[in-house]
């Protein structure tokens, strides 16, 4: 494959941008090929600057549930562009989206829009601390909650609940207030809460962990967290930046029937534009300024384009749409599994796929449920697979730990084309 032009672009980018990218996963680190510079996209496909097209299973890491450049979303955005794209004042577009969501999500009364999933979780953490008067946070190894200091933390080497920073620039004084546990460790969570019965403000979890592999958790574990939060007076946060509006309209809160105290959204609610949100019942949300004493603000929060794009996207997500999305994902996963067995006499026959709704994740061996069970050869096996598929015009997120995303644009015609590309 000719990559000269893209190699030159990447080298040029590295001179003026750290690592040549604005988000680390785009760098193709650990892979033996150059990052693809994308020029355009439509439906289930992207085209690079050299004109090569790819069936896309990254989909901007999740928000494009209708596919790239959906016609009705595009029309709504074009209409808004004629009216303006940033006001820094009250407007009706965020009101329409907020009402649309609150009317359909019984576990929330109010919502505050921000600009990213990271900002949404940052707001939730501050809100929990401000409303409770406590400072410690419980999180689970394998759940990603954005790059704010308090949650960019990994498990320490000592007792359950100990932690250390997983990034430079995060002081130990911040890391020590974040208590880390393994996914599924309900007893460990109980012990930590017993150790700090008056100190834990928030239990944060991805109810469907989908940013360090795809690690579905049991109903019993999630319900246990709800019960422990109630028992010890902590807030329970469901981080549904990925799972929200993918696992049905109400996300994992709807699927499990478990009501979190707070929920964070992102990705799909902006239709592919920068967005995030924190939502909860009124008595929690009204701790935020200007009503309460917990400060949060943003110049571009509830940007009209994101609000319009998100509302137009969500209007498409009917029960029938979710059924179609699930069926298409099942067919795509079945194709990959068959190809794994047949390609070059079973070269990838050790690979399996975890699927939840319209998400899937490829892994060698048995499917893990927590970080400590991650296959030791995951990165090597993915690197080999990724580059073969890339040459066939099939684009996965360029990291072994990222999940695949299916959209409504991945229809029967695209699935047939996928079949042809796999066996070509």
LOLUM-762168 format. One record per residue: x, y, z of N, C-alpha, C in turn. Coordinates in steps of 0.1 Angstrom, whole numbers, always signed. Layout:
<rs>
((X Y Z) (X Y Z) (X Y Z));
...
</rs>
This chain:
<rs>
((+8 -12 +0) (+0 +0 +0) (+9 +12 +0));
((+6 +22 -9) (+13 +34 -9) (+9 +43 +3));
((+19 +47 +11) (+17 +55 +23) (+26 +67 +23));
((+33 +70 +12) (+43 +81 +12) (+37 +94 +16));
((+26 +98 +10) (+20 +110 +13) (+15 +111 +28));
((+10 +101 +33) (+5 +101 +47) (+17 +100 +56));
((+27 +94 +53) (+40 +94 +61) (+45 +108 +62));
((+45 +115 +50) (+50 +129 +50) (+41 +138 +59));
((+28 +136 +58) (+19 +144 +66) (+21 +141 +81));
((+24 +129 +84) (+26 +125 +98) (+39 +131 +103));
((+50 +131 +95) (+62 +137 +99) (+61 +152 +101));
((+53 +158 +92) (+51 +172 +92) (+43 +176 +105));
((+33 +167 +108) (+25 +170 +120) (+33 +169 +133));
((+42 +159 +133) (+50 +157 +146) (+59 +169 +149));
((+62 +177 +139) (+71 +189 +141) (+63 +199 +149));
((+50 +200 +148) (+43 +211 +154) (+32 +206 +164));
((+30 +193 +165) (+20 +188 +174) (+26 +177 +182));
((+25 +176 +195) (+31 +165 +203) (+27 +151 +198));
((+37 +144 +193) (+35 +131 +188) (+27 +131 +175));
((+24 +143 +169) (+18 +144 +157) (+3 +142 +157));
((-3 +141 +170) (-17 +139 +171) (-23 +147 +182));
((-36 +148 +182) (-43 +156 +192) (-51 +147 +202));
((-49 +134 +201) (-54 +124 +210) (-45 +112 +208));
((-39 +106 +219) (-28 +96 +217) (-32 +84 +209));
((-45 +79 +210) (-48 +67 +203) (-47 +68 +187));
((-48 +80 +182) (-47 +82 +168) (-33 +80 +162));
((-23 +79 +171) (-9 +79 +166) (-5 +65 +160));
((-13 +55 +161) (-9 +42 +157) (+3 +36 +164));
((+5 +41 +177) (+16 +36 +185) (+16 +21 +186));
((+27 +15 +184) (+28 +0 +185) (+25 -7 +172));
((+20 +0 +162) (+16 -6 +149) (+28 -3 +139));
((+28 -11 +129) (+39 -10 +119) (+34 -2 +106));
((+25 +7 +108) (+20 +15 +97) (+18 +29 +101));
((+16 +37 +91) (+14 +51 +93) (-1 +55 +96));
((-3 +64 +105) (-17 +68 +107) (-24 +73 +94));
((-36 +69 +92) (-43 +74 +80) (-49 +88 +82));
((-46 +97 +73) (-52 +110 +74) (-65 +110 +66));
((-76 +112 +72) (-89 +111 +66) (-93 +124 +60));
((-98 +123 +48) (-102 +135 +40) (-117 +137 +40));
((-125 +125 +40) (-139 +126 +40) (-146 +113 +45));
((-159 +114 +48) (-166 +102 +53) (-180 +103 +49));
((-186 +91 +47) (-201 +91 +44) (-206 +77 +48));
((-217 +76 +55) (-223 +64 +58) (-214 +55 +67));
((-210 +43 +62) (-202 +34 +70) (-187 +35 +65));
((-184 +45 +57) (-170 +45 +51) (-163 +58 +54));
((-150 +57 +54) (-141 +69 +54) (-131 +67 +42));
((-126 +79 +38) (-117 +79 +27) (-104 +87 +32));
((-92 +81 +29) (-80 +88 +33) (-76 +98 +22));
((-65 +106 +25) (-61 +116 +15) (-56 +110 +2));
((-53 +97 +2) (-49 +91 -11) (-60 +85 -19));
((-72 +86 -13) (-84 +82 -20) (-88 +68 -17));
((-81 +61 -8) (-85 +47 -4) (-97 +48 +5));
((-107 +39 +3) (-118 +39 +12) (-117 +27 +22));
((-123 +28 +33) (-124 +18 +44) (-138 +17 +49));
((-142 +5 +52) (-154 +3 +60) (-150 +6 +75));
((-156 +15 +81) (-152 +21 +94) (-159 +14 +105));
((-152 +8 +115) (-157 +3 +127) (-152 +11 +139));
((-146 +23 +137) (-142 +32 +147) (-153 +42 +149));
((-158 +48 +139) (-170 +57 +139) (-167 +68 +149));
((-155 +74 +148) (-152 +85 +157) (-153 +81 +171));
((-150 +68 +174) (-150 +63 +187) (-164 +64 +194));
((-175 +62 +185) (-188 +60 +191) (-199 +69 +188));
((-197 +82 +186) (-209 +91 +185) (-217 +89 +173));
((-212 +84 +162) (-219 +84 +149) (-227 +71 +147));
((-237 +70 +156) (-246 +59 +156) (-255 +58 +143));
((-256 +69 +136) (-264 +69 +123) (-254 +67 +111));
((-241 +68 +114) (-231 +67 +103) (-226 +81 +101));
((-216 +82 +92) (-209 +95 +89) (-219 +103 +81));
((-219 +116 +83) (-225 +126 +75) (-240 +123 +71));
((-247 +118 +82) (-261 +115 +79) (-269 +127 +73));
((-277 +124 +63) (-283 +135 +56) (-292 +144 +64));
((-300 +138 +73) (-309 +146 +81) (-302 +154 +91));
((-291 +148 +97) (-283 +156 +107) (-276 +167 +100));
((-271 +164 +88) (-264 +174 +80) (-273 +186 +77));
((-285 +183 +73) (-295 +194 +70) (-298 +202 +82));
((-300 +196 +93) (-303 +203 +106) (-291 +212 +109));
((-279 +207 +108) (-267 +215 +110) (-266 +227 +101));
((-269 +224 +88) (-268 +235 +78) (-278 +246 +81));
((-290 +242 +85) (-300 +252 +89) (-295 +261 +101));
((-289 +254 +111) (-284 +261 +122) (-273 +270 +119));
((-264 +266 +110) (-253 +275 +105) (-258 +288 +100));
((-269 +288 +93) (-275 +300 +88) (-279 +310 +99));
((-281 +304 +111) (-286 +312 +122) (-275 +317 +132));
((-264 +309 +131) (-252 +312 +140) (-248 +299 +147));
((-236 +300 +152) (-231 +287 +158) (-225 +289 +172));
((-226 +301 +178) (-222 +302 +192) (-227 +316 +197));
((-235 +315 +208) (-241 +328 +213) (-236 +332 +226));
((-232 +323 +235) (-228 +326 +248) (-240 +332 +256));
((-251 +328 +253) (-264 +333 +259) (-274 +322 +259));
((-285 +324 +266) (-296 +314 +266) (-301 +312 +252));
((-305 +300 +248) (-311 +297 +235) (-321 +286 +237));
((-328 +283 +226) (-339 +273 +227) (-334 +259 +224));
((-322 +258 +217) (-318 +245 +212) (-314 +235 +223));
((-307 +240 +233) (-304 +231 +244) (-316 +228 +252));
((-326 +237 +253) (-338 +235 +260) (-346 +223 +253));
((-346 +223 +240) (-353 +213 +232) (-347 +199 +235));
((-333 +199 +235) (-326 +186 +237) (-328 +182 +251));
((-327 +191 +261) (-329 +187 +275) (-343 +182 +278));
((-353 +188 +272) (-367 +183 +274) (-368 +170 +268));
((-363 +168 +256) (-364 +155 +249) (-358 +144 +258));
((-347 +146 +264) (-340 +136 +272) (-347 +134 +286));
((-350 +145 +293) (-357 +144 +306) (-370 +137 +305));
((-378 +139 +294) (-391 +133 +293) (-390 +118 +290));
((-378 +113 +286) (-376 +99 +282) (-368 +91 +291));
((-361 +98 +300) (-352 +91 +310) (-357 +93 +324));
((-363 +83 +330) (-370 +85 +343) (-360 +86 +354));
((-347 +83 +352) (-338 +84 +363) (-332 +98 +364));
((-336 +108 +356) (-331 +121 +357) (-342 +132 +357));
((-340 +143 +363) (-349 +154 +363) (-343 +166 +356));
((-329 +167 +357) (-323 +179 +351) (-310 +174 +345));
((-304 +182 +336) (-292 +179 +328) (-284 +192 +326));
((-271 +191 +327) (-262 +202 +324) (-253 +198 +313));
((-253 +205 +302) (-245 +202 +291) (-231 +208 +292));
((-221 +201 +288) (-207 +205 +288) (-201 +202 +275));
((-188 +202 +274) (-182 +200 +261) (-175 +187 +258));
((-174 +178 +268) (-168 +165 +266) (-172 +156 +277));
((-169 +143 +275) (-172 +133 +285) (-163 +135 +297));
((-150 +139 +295) (-141 +142 +306) (-147 +153 +314));
((-152 +164 +308) (-157 +175 +315) (-170 +171 +323));
((-177 +162 +317) (-189 +158 +324) (-186 +150 +337));
((-176 +141 +336) (-172 +134 +348) (-166 +143 +358));
((-158 +153 +354) (-152 +163 +363) (-162 +170 +370));
((-173 +174 +364) (-184 +181 +370) (-191 +172 +380));
((-193 +159 +376) (-200 +150 +385) (-191 +148 +398));
((-178 +147 +397) (-170 +145 +409) (-171 +157 +418));
((-170 +169 +412) (-171 +181 +420) (-185 +182 +427));
((-195 +178 +419) (-209 +179 +424) (-210 +169 +436));
((-205 +157 +435) (-206 +147 +445) (-199 +152 +458));
((-187 +158 +456) (-179 +162 +468) (-186 +175 +474));
((-191 +184 +466) (-198 +195 +471) (-211 +192 +478));
((-218 +183 +473) (-231 +180 +479) (-230 +171 +491));
((-219 +163 +492) (-218 +154 +503) (-208 +159 +514));
((-200 +169 +511) (-190 +173 +520) (-179 +163 +522));
((-178 +153 +514) (-167 +143 +515) (-157 +145 +503));
((-146 +138 +504) (-136 +140 +493) (-131 +127 +486));
((-133 +115 +491) (-128 +103 +485) (-137 +98 +474));
((-131 +91 +464) (-138 +86 +453) (-134 +71 +451));
((-144 +62 +449) (-141 +49 +445) (-142 +47 +430));
((-132 +41 +423) (-133 +37 +409) (-128 +23 +407));
((-130 +18 +395) (-126 +4 +393) (-116 +3 +381));
((-106 -5 +384) (-95 -7 +374) (-101 -12 +361));
((-99 -6 +350) (-105 -10 +337) (-116 -1 +333));
((-121 +8 +342) (-131 +18 +338) (-123 +31 +335));
((-127 +37 +323) (-121 +50 +320) (-131 +61 +321));
((-127 +72 +327) (-136 +83 +330) (-130 +96 +325));
((-122 +95 +315) (-116 +108 +310) (-103 +110 +316));
((-97 +122 +313) (-84 +124 +317) (-82 +135 +329));
((-93 +136 +337) (-92 +145 +348) (-83 +138 +359));
((-76 +146 +366) (-66 +141 +376) (-71 +131 +385));
((-83 +133 +391) (-88 +125 +402) (-91 +111 +397));
((-93 +109 +384) (-97 +96 +379) (-87 +90 +369));
((-76 +97 +366) (-65 +91 +358) (-56 +84 +367));
((-61 +74 +373) (-55 +67 +384) (-55 +52 +382));
((-44 +45 +386) (-44 +30 +385) (-42 +24 +399));
((-44 +11 +399) (-43 +4 +412) (-29 +5 +418));
((-28 +7 +431) (-15 +6 +437) (-11 -8 +440));
((+1 -10 +446) (+6 -24 +448) (+3 -29 +462));
((-4 -21 +470) (-7 -26 +484) (-21 -31 +485));
((-28 -27 +496) (-41 -32 +499) (-51 -28 +489));
((-63 -35 +488) (-74 -31 +480) (-77 -17 +483));
((-79 -9 +473) (-83 +5 +474) (-71 +15 +473));
((-59 +10 +474) (-48 +19 +472) (-46 +23 +457));
((-40 +34 +455) (-39 +39 +441) (-26 +47 +439));
((-23 +49 +426) (-12 +57 +422) (-15 +63 +409));
((-9 +75 +406) (-12 +82 +393) (-8 +73 +382));
((-16 +73 +371) (-12 +66 +359) (-8 +76 +348));
((-5 +88 +352) (+0 +98 +343) (+10 +107 +350));
((+20 +112 +343) (+27 +123 +349) (+19 +135 +351));
((+22 +144 +361) (+15 +156 +363) (+3 +154 +372));
((+1 +142 +378) (-10 +140 +387) (-4 +138 +401));
((-5 +148 +410) (+1 +147 +423) (-3 +135 +432));
((+6 +130 +440) (+2 +119 +449) (-9 +123 +458));
((-10 +136 +462) (-20 +141 +471) (-34 +140 +465));
((-35 +140 +451) (-48 +138 +445) (-51 +123 +443));
((-40 +115 +440) (-42 +101 +438) (-47 +94 +451));
((-42 +99 +462) (-46 +92 +475) (-60 +93 +479));
((-68 +102 +472) (-82 +103 +475) (-90 +95 +465));
((-84 +88 +456) (-91 +79 +447) (-88 +65 +451));
((-98 +57 +454) (-96 +44 +459) (-100 +34 +448));
((-90 +25 +444) (-92 +17 +433) (-95 +2 +437));
((-104 -4 +429) (-108 -18 +431) (-109 -25 +418));
((-108 -38 +418) (-110 -46 +406) (-125 -46 +403));
((-128 -46 +390) (-141 -48 +385) (-147 -61 +391));
((-159 -60 +396) (-166 -72 +401) (-163 -75 +416));
((-154 -67 +422) (-150 -69 +436) (-159 -62 +445));
((-171 -67 +447) (-181 -61 +456) (-177 -61 +471));
((-170 -73 +475) (-166 -74 +489) (-155 -64 +491));
((-146 -62 +482) (-135 -52 +483) (-141 -38 +485));
((-152 -35 +477) (-158 -22 +478) (-164 -20 +492));
((-170 -31 +497) (-176 -30 +511) (-165 -27 +521));
((-154 -34 +520) (-143 -32 +529) (-138 -18 +529));
((-136 -12 +517) (-131 +1 +516) (-141 +11 +522));
((-154 +9 +520) (-164 +18 +526) (-164 +16 +541));
((-162 +4 +546) (-161 +2 +561) (-149 +10 +566));
((-138 +10 +559) (-126 +17 +563) (-128 +32 +563));
((-136 +37 +553) (-138 +52 +552) (-153 +55 +552));
((-160 +51 +563) (-175 +52 +563) (-181 +66 +561));
((-173 +76 +564) (-178 +90 +563) (-170 +98 +553));
((-162 +92 +545) (-153 +99 +536) (-156 +98 +521));
((-163 +87 +517) (-165 +85 +503) (-177 +93 +497));
((-174 +101 +488) (-184 +110 +482) (-191 +102 +470));
((-183 +94 +463) (-187 +89 +450) (-182 +76 +447));
((-190 +67 +442) (-186 +54 +436) (-189 +56 +421));
((-178 +56 +413) (-179 +58 +398) (-176 +45 +391));
((-185 +42 +381) (-183 +30 +374) (-189 +32 +360));
((-182 +26 +350) (-188 +23 +337) (-197 +11 +339));
((-210 +12 +338) (-219 +0 +340) (-216 -10 +329));
((-211 -6 +317) (-206 -15 +307) (-192 -9 +304));
((-182 -14 +310) (-168 -10 +307) (-164 -12 +293));
((-161 -2 +286) (-159 -3 +271) (-148 +6 +266));
((-138 +8 +275) (-127 +17 +271) (-113 +10 +274));
((-114 -2 +279) (-102 -10 +282) (-106 -25 +279));
((-110 -27 +266) (-117 -39 +262) (-131 -37 +265));
((-139 -47 +263) (-153 -47 +265) (-155 -58 +276));
((-159 -53 +288) (-159 -61 +300) (-172 -61 +307));
((-182 -68 +302) (-196 -67 +308) (-195 -72 +322));
((-203 -65 +331) (-204 -69 +345) (-217 -75 +348));
((-218 -82 +359) (-230 -88 +363) (-240 -79 +369));
((-253 -82 +368) (-264 -75 +374) (-261 -74 +389));
((-257 -85 +395) (-255 -86 +410) (-244 -75 +414));
((-233 -74 +406) (-223 -64 +410) (-228 -50 +410));
((-235 -47 +399) (-240 -33 +398) (-251 -30 +408));
((-259 -40 +411) (-269 -38 +421) (-263 -37 +435));
((-252 -44 +437) (-245 -44 +449) (-239 -30 +452));
((-234 -24 +441) (-229 -10 +442) (-240 +0 +446));
((-251 -2 +440) (-263 +6 +444) (-266 +5 +459));
((-266 -7 +463) (-269 -10 +477) (-259 -4 +487));
((-246 -6 +483) (-235 +0 +492) (-236 +15 +492));
((-238 +21 +481) (-239 +36 +480) (-250 +40 +489));
((-261 +34 +489) (-272 +37 +498) (-269 +35 +513));
((-262 +24 +515) (-259 +21 +529) (-249 +31 +535));
((-239 +36 +527) (-229 +44 +533) (-230 +59 +529));
((-241 +63 +522) (-244 +76 +519) (-235 +82 +508));
((-230 +74 +499) (-222 +79 +488) (-231 +80 +476));
((-227 +88 +466) (-234 +89 +453) (-229 +78 +444));
((-238 +72 +436) (-234 +63 +426) (-235 +69 +412));
((-223 +69 +405) (-222 +75 +392) (-221 +64 +381));
((-230 +64 +372) (-229 +56 +360) (-223 +65 +349));
((-211 +61 +345) (-205 +68 +333) (-209 +61 +321));
((-219 +68 +314) (-225 +62 +302) (-221 +70 +290));
((-209 +76 +290) (-204 +83 +278) (-204 +74 +266));
((-201 +61 +267) (-201 +52 +256) (-214 +44 +256));
((-218 +39 +267) (-230 +30 +267) (-243 +37 +265));
((-244 +50 +269) (-256 +58 +268) (-261 +59 +254));
((-273 +56 +252) (-280 +56 +239) (-275 +46 +229));
((-266 +37 +233) (-262 +25 +225) (-269 +13 +230));
((-269 +11 +243) (-276 -1 +249) (-291 +2 +252));
((-298 +6 +241) (-311 +11 +242) (-310 +26 +245));
((-322 +33 +244) (-322 +47 +246) (-317 +51 +260));
((-322 +43 +270) (-318 +46 +283) (-305 +41 +288));
((-297 +35 +279) (-284 +30 +283) (-285 +18 +293));
((-274 +17 +301) (-274 +6 +310) (-283 +8 +322));
((-286 +21 +325) (-295 +23 +336) (-309 +17 +333));
((-313 +18 +320) (-325 +12 +316) (-324 -3 +315));
((-313 -8 +309) (-312 -22 +307) (-311 -30 +321));
((-304 -24 +330) (-303 -31 +343) (-314 -28 +353));
((-321 -17 +350) (-332 -13 +360) (-326 -7 +373));
((-313 -3 +372) (-307 +3 +384) (-306 +18 +382));
((-310 +25 +392) (-311 +40 +391) (-298 +46 +398));
((-289 +52 +390) (-278 +58 +395) (-282 +72 +401));
((-273 +77 +410) (-276 +91 +415) (-272 +101 +405));
((-262 +98 +397) (-258 +107 +386) (-254 +98 +374));
((-255 +104 +363) (-251 +98 +350) (-244 +108 +341));
((-234 +103 +335) (-226 +112 +325) (-229 +106 +311));
((-231 +116 +302) (-233 +112 +288) (-223 +120 +280));
((-222 +116 +267) (-214 +122 +257) (-216 +116 +244));
((-207 +118 +235) (-207 +111 +222) (-220 +113 +214));
((-229 +103 +216) (-241 +103 +207) (-250 +115 +210));
((-250 +121 +222) (-259 +132 +224) (-255 +145 +217));
((-244 +145 +210) (-240 +156 +202) (-239 +153 +187));
((-243 +141 +184) (-244 +137 +169) (-231 +138 +162));
((-220 +137 +170) (-206 +138 +164) (-199 +151 +166));
((-206 +160 +173) (-200 +173 +176) (-195 +172 +191));
((-186 +181 +195) (-181 +180 +209) (-193 +183 +219));
((-194 +173 +229) (-205 +174 +238) (-202 +165 +250));
((-208 +168 +261) (-209 +160 +273) (-220 +165 +281));
((-224 +157 +292) (-235 +161 +300) (-235 +153 +313));
((-239 +160 +324) (-241 +153 +337) (-256 +155 +340));
((-262 +145 +345) (-277 +145 +348) (-280 +138 +360));
((-290 +142 +367) (-295 +135 +380) (-308 +141 +383));
((-313 +136 +395) (-325 +142 +400) (-323 +156 +405));
((-334 +164 +406) (-333 +178 +408) (-326 +181 +421));
((-328 +174 +432) (-322 +177 +445) (-307 +176 +444));
((-302 +168 +435) (-287 +167 +433) (-282 +178 +424));
((-289 +180 +412) (-284 +189 +403) (-284 +204 +407));
((-294 +207 +417) (-295 +221 +421) (-284 +225 +431));
((-275 +216 +433) (-262 +220 +440) (-253 +228 +431));
((-255 +227 +418) (-247 +234 +408) (-250 +249 +408));
((-240 +257 +406) (-243 +272 +403) (-251 +273 +390));
((-260 +283 +390) (-261 +294 +399) (-271 +292 +411));
((-277 +280 +411) (-286 +277 +422) (-279 +274 +435));
((-269 +265 +434) (-261 +260 +445) (-247 +265 +445));
((-239 +260 +454) (-225 +265 +456) (-214 +257 +449));
((-218 +247 +440) (-208 +240 +433) (-206 +247 +419));
((-194 +252 +416) (-193 +260 +404) (-189 +252 +392));
((-195 +255 +381) (-192 +249 +368) (-196 +259 +357));
((-188 +261 +347) (-192 +270 +336) (-184 +266 +324));
((-189 +271 +312) (-182 +268 +300) (-187 +277 +289));
((-178 +284 +282) (-181 +293 +271) (-189 +287 +260));
((-185 +275 +256) (-192 +268 +245) (-201 +257 +250));
((-204 +256 +262) (-213 +246 +267) (-227 +248 +261));
((-233 +236 +257) (-246 +237 +250) (-245 +245 +237));
((-234 +243 +230) (-232 +249 +217) (-244 +246 +208));
((-250 +255 +201) (-262 +253 +193) (-260 +241 +183));
((-248 +240 +176) (-246 +230 +167) (-247 +216 +173));
((-240 +214 +184) (-240 +202 +191) (-254 +198 +196));
((-262 +208 +201) (-275 +205 +205) (-285 +201 +194));
((-283 +208 +183) (-292 +205 +171) (-288 +191 +165));
((-274 +189 +164) (-270 +176 +159) (-274 +164 +168));
((-273 +166 +181) (-277 +156 +190) (-291 +153 +190));
((-300 +163 +190) (-314 +161 +189) (-318 +154 +177));
((-313 +158 +165) (-317 +151 +153) (-312 +137 +152));
((-301 +134 +158) (-296 +120 +159) (-305 +112 +168));
((-308 +117 +180) (-316 +109 +189) (-330 +106 +184));
((-336 +115 +176) (-349 +113 +171) (-350 +100 +162));
((-339 +96 +157) (-338 +84 +149) (-338 +71 +157));
((-335 +73 +170) (-332 +61 +178) (-345 +55 +184));
((-353 +49 +176) (-365 +42 +180) (-362 +28 +184));
((-372 +21 +190) (-370 +7 +193) (-366 -1 +181));
((-373 +2 +169) (-370 -5 +157) (-355 -3 +152));
((-350 +9 +154) (-337 +12 +151) (-327 +4 +159));
((-330 +3 +172) (-321 -5 +180) (-321 -20 +177));
((-333 -25 +172) (-334 -39 +168) (-325 -41 +155));
((-326 -32 +146) (-318 -33 +134) (-303 -32 +137));
((-299 -23 +146) (-285 -21 +150) (-280 -34 +156));
((-288 -40 +164) (-284 -53 +171) (-282 -64 +161));
((-292 -65 +151) (-291 -76 +141) (-279 -74 +132));
((-277 -61 +128) (-265 -59 +119) (-252 -62 +126));
((-251 -58 +139) (-239 -61 +147) (-237 -76 +148));
((-247 -84 +151) (-246 -98 +152) (-241 -104 +138));
((-246 -99 +127) (-242 -104 +114) (-227 -101 +111));
((-223 -89 +115) (-209 -85 +113) (-200 -93 +122));
((-204 -95 +135) (-195 -104 +144) (-194 -118 +138));
((-205 -123 +133) (-205 -137 +128) (-196 -138 +116));
((-196 -128 +107) (-187 -128 +96) (-172 -128 +101));
((-169 -119 +110) (-155 -119 +115) (-151 -132 +121));
((-160 -138 +129) (-157 -151 +135) (-154 -162 +125));
((-162 -162 +114) (-160 -172 +104) (-147 -170 +97));
((-144 -157 +94) (-131 -154 +87) (-119 -157 +96));
((-120 -155 +109) (-109 -159 +118) (-106 -174 +116));
((-116 -182 +115) (-114 -196 +114) (-108 -200 +100));
((-111 -193 +90) (-108 -197 +76) (-96 -190 +71));
((-92 -178 +75) (-81 -171 +69) (-68 -178 +71));
((-61 -181 +60) (-48 -188 +60) (-48 -200 +69));
((-58 -208 +67) (-59 -221 +74) (-61 -220 +89));
((-67 -209 +93) (-70 -207 +108) (-60 -199 +115));
((-54 -189 +108) (-43 -181 +114) (-48 -173 +127));
((-61 -170 +126) (-67 -162 +137) (-78 -170 +145));
((-77 -183 +144) (-87 -191 +150) (-88 -190 +166));
((-77 -185 +172) (-77 -183 +186) (-85 -170 +190));
((-89 -162 +181) (-95 -149 +184) (-110 -151 +187));
((-115 -144 +197) (-130 -144 +199) (-135 -130 +199));
((-148 -128 +200) (-154 -115 +200) (-164 -114 +211));
((-163 -104 +219) (-174 -100 +229) (-183 -90 +222));
((-196 -92 +223) (-205 -83 +217) (-216 -79 +227));
((-218 -66 +228) (-229 -61 +236) (-236 -50 +228));
((-248 -52 +224) (-255 -43 +216) (-248 -40 +203));
((-245 -28 +200) (-238 -24 +188) (-223 -22 +190));
((-218 -28 +201) (-203 -27 +204) (-198 -41 +203));
((-185 -42 +198) (-178 -55 +198) (-163 -53 +201));
((-157 -64 +207) (-143 -63 +210) (-136 -76 +207));
((-125 -75 +200) (-118 -87 +195) (-107 -90 +205));
((-105 -103 +209) (-95 -107 +219) (-90 -121 +216));
((-78 -124 +220) (-74 -138 +219) (-78 -146 +232));
((-81 -159 +231) (-84 -167 +242) (-97 -164 +248));
((-98 -167 +261) (-111 -165 +269) (-113 -150 +271));
((-126 -146 +271) (-130 -132 +273) (-127 -128 +287));
((-119 -118 +290) (-117 -114 +304) (-129 -106 +309));
((-130 -105 +322) (-140 -97 +329) (-134 -86 +337));
((-120 -86 +338) (-113 -75 +345) (-99 -74 +340));
((-93 -63 +344) (-80 -60 +338) (-69 -71 +340));
((-70 -77 +352) (-60 -87 +356) (-61 -100 +347));
((-72 -101 +340) (-74 -113 +331) (-71 -110 +316));
((-66 -98 +313) (-63 -94 +300) (-52 -104 +294));
((-55 -108 +281) (-45 -117 +275) (-31 -111 +274));
((-21 -118 +277) (-7 -112 +276) (-3 -109 +262));
((-9 -116 +252) (-5 -113 +238) (-15 -105 +231));
((-23 -98 +238) (-34 -90 +232) (-28 -80 +221));
((-19 -72 +225) (-13 -62 +216) (-7 -68 +204));
((+1 -79 +206) (+7 -85 +194) (-3 -91 +184));
((-13 -98 +190) (-23 -104 +181) (-31 -93 +174));
((-34 -82 +181) (-42 -72 +174) (-34 -65 +164));
((-21 -62 +166) (-13 -55 +156) (-13 -63 +143));
((-11 -76 +144) (-11 -85 +132) (-25 -84 +125));
((-36 -85 +132) (-49 -85 +127) (-52 -71 +121));
((-49 -60 +128) (-52 -47 +124) (-46 -44 +110));
((-34 -47 +108) (-27 -43 +95) (-32 -51 +84));
((-36 -64 +86) (-42 -72 +75) (-55 -66 +71));
((-64 -63 +81) (-77 -57 +78) (-76 -43 +72));
((-66 -35 +76) (-64 -22 +70) (-61 -23 +56));
((-53 -33 +52) (-49 -35 +38) (-61 -40 +30));
((-71 -46 +37) (-83 -50 +30) (-94 -39 +29));
((-91 -27 +35) (-100 -16 +35) (-110 -18 +46));
((-106 -23 +58) (-114 -24 +69) (-107 -17 +81));
((-114 -7 +87) (-107 +1 +96) (-113 -1 +110));
((-104 -6 +119) (-107 -7 +133) (-101 +4 +141));
((-106 +7 +153) (-98 +17 +161) (-84 +12 +163));
((-74 +20 +162) (-60 +15 +161) (-54 +12 +175));
((-61 +5 +183) (-56 +1 +196) (-63 -12 +201));
((-55 -21 +206) (-60 -34 +210) (-71 -33 +220));
((-72 -22 +228) (-81 -21 +240) (-94 -14 +236));
((-94 -8 +224) (-106 -1 +220) (-116 -10 +214));
((-129 -7 +216) (-140 -15 +210) (-143 -11 +196));
((-151 -19 +189) (-156 -16 +176) (-170 -11 +177));
((-174 -1 +169) (-187 +5 +169) (-194 +2 +156));
((-207 -2 +157) (-215 -4 +145) (-226 +7 +145));
((-229 +12 +133) (-239 +22 +131) (-250 +17 +123));
((-261 +25 +122) (-272 +21 +113) (-268 +22 +98));
((-257 +28 +95) (-252 +28 +81) (-246 +15 +77));
((-242 +7 +87) (-237 -7 +84) (-248 -16 +81));
((-254 -14 +69) (-266 -21 +65) (-262 -34 +58));
((-272 -40 +52) (-270 -53 +45) (-260 -52 +34));
((-260 -40 +26) (-251 -38 +15) (-237 -37 +20));
((-235 -30 +31) (-221 -29 +37) (-217 -42 +42));
((-226 -49 +48) (-222 -63 +54) (-217 -72 +42));
((-224 -71 +31) (-220 -79 +20) (-207 -75 +14));
((-204 -62 +14) (-191 -57 +10) (-180 -61 +20));
((-184 -61 +33) (-174 -66 +42) (-170 -80 +40));
((-180 -88 +36) (-177 -102 +33) (-168 -103 +21));
((-170 -95 +11) (-162 -96 -1) (-147 -91 +2));
((-146 -81 +11) (-133 -76 +14) (-125 -86 +23));
((-132 -92 +32) (-126 -102 +41) (-120 -114 +33));
((-127 -119 +23) (-123 -131 +16) (-116 -127 +3));
((-113 -115 +1) (-106 -111 -12) (-91 -114 -11));
</rs>
